[in-house]
């Protein structure tokens, strides 16, 4: 299942990218989201690419229907890798849902605009469960969109902080 999101930042793409490519920004963002057990698993900076992998526990925010209760716990452990190319200002995030047959990927792009920066996110979520995978994808996409709204507020505050 695919879905798209956009964020506008009132600062330059260079400034946004300078924040997005630090472990401190990601740690603060996850803390602001209410995640627990946040740990940096790996980080690398090679040529024009930065990559960070974090794990964290997040609560499920949507009401889980009866058909999915046995497959969707109240808290999900996520393993997320954020990678950015600082020259092209393009990025990718990959999220693994630990203990669940779910994969999420997202291609990202930062572009300067007159009033600041336009951040596009192209999400693809896949649940590998026969018969009900599509329903679970919709449920998880709904939960991710709720989290994304909160994430946007946190990211805006962190990016525009002095």
Secondary structure as UniProt FT lines:
FT   STRAND          2..9
FT   HELIX           13..20
FT   HELIX           23..32
FT   TURN            33..34
FT   STRAND          36..46
FT   TURN            47..48
FT   STRAND          49..59
FT   HELIX           66..68
FT   TURN            69..71
FT   STRAND          75..85
FT   TURN            86..89
FT   STRAND          90..97
FT   TURN            98..99
FT   STRAND          102..113
FT   TURN            114..115
FT   STRAND          116..127
FT   TURN            130..132
FT   HELIX           133..160
//
